[in-house]
């Protein structure tokens, strides 16, 4: 499952949900994501640390589920 969110600069970012987590663990929270790829209007990456949704620095934004539901 993929989650999506936006960076502080309003760029769309998607990443795979780690198997050890549920979507509700991250939806509506700020997490650190390492950007591993990009397209013209989309960044892709991976969550930097599964343990804490507010750990790390940079690359943080609010996460919502990939199905674009309102959270």
QUIFENPE-V85608 format. One record per residue. N is the residue number from 1. RES is the residue in three letters. PHI is phi as a letter, one per 30 degrees, with the letter a starting at -180 (* if undefined). NEAR is the number of other ideal C-beta (glycine too) atoms within 10 Angstrom. D_FIRST is the distance of its C-alpha to the first C-alpha in Angstrom with 2 decimals. Layout:
BEGIN
((N/RES/PHI/NEAR/D_FIRST) (N/RES/PHI/NEAR/D_FIRST))
END
This chain:
BEGIN
((1/UNK/*/12/0.00) (2/UNK/c/11/3.77) (3/UNK/c/21/6.77) (4/UNK/b/18/10.19) (5/UNK/a/24/13.68) (6/UNK/b/14/17.19) (7/UNK/d/16/19.57) (8/UNK/d/11/23.03) (9/UNK/d/6/24.26) (10/UNK/i/7/21.99) (11/UNK/d/14/19.92) (12/UNK/d/14/16.37) (13/UNK/b/21/13.91) (14/UNK/b/16/10.23) (15/UNK/a/23/8.53) (16/UNK/d/13/5.81) (17/UNK/d/19/5.65) (18/UNK/e/14/8.51) (19/UNK/e/7/8.94) (20/UNK/d/8/11.92) (21/UNK/b/14/10.52) (22/UNK/c/10/9.60) (23/UNK/e/16/8.58) (24/UNK/d/10/12.36) (25/UNK/d/14/13.26) (26/UNK/b/22/12.51) (27/UNK/e/16/12.73) (28/UNK/i/12/16.24) (29/UNK/c/15/16.97) (30/UNK/c/13/18.03) (31/UNK/b/24/16.44) (32/UNK/c/18/17.62) (33/UNK/b/23/15.61) (34/UNK/d/13/17.26) (35/UNK/d/15/17.32) (36/UNK/c/10/17.15) (37/UNK/a/9/17.55) (38/UNK/a/12/18.59) (39/UNK/b/8/19.58) (40/UNK/e/4/22.19) (41/UNK/b/7/20.26) (42/UNK/b/12/16.92) (43/UNK/c/21/16.23) (44/UNK/b/17/13.40) (45/UNK/a/17/13.26) (46/UNK/b/11/12.21) (47/UNK/d/20/12.93) (48/UNK/d/17/16.59) (49/UNK/b/13/17.05) (50/UNK/d/15/15.07) (51/UNK/d/6/18.31) (52/UNK/b/11/19.12) (53/UNK/d/18/17.32) (54/UNK/c/10/20.62) (55/UNK/d/12/21.77) (56/UNK/i/15/22.57) (57/UNK/b/7/24.05) (58/UNK/i/11/23.30) (59/UNK/h/17/20.11) (60/UNK/c/20/19.33) (61/UNK/a/20/18.23) (62/UNK/d/15/16.90) (63/UNK/c/26/13.16) (64/UNK/b/18/11.85) (65/UNK/d/19/8.73) (66/UNK/d/16/7.84) (67/UNK/d/10/9.78) (68/UNK/i/8/12.74) (69/UNK/d/9/13.98) (70/UNK/d/5/16.85) (71/UNK/b/12/16.56))
END
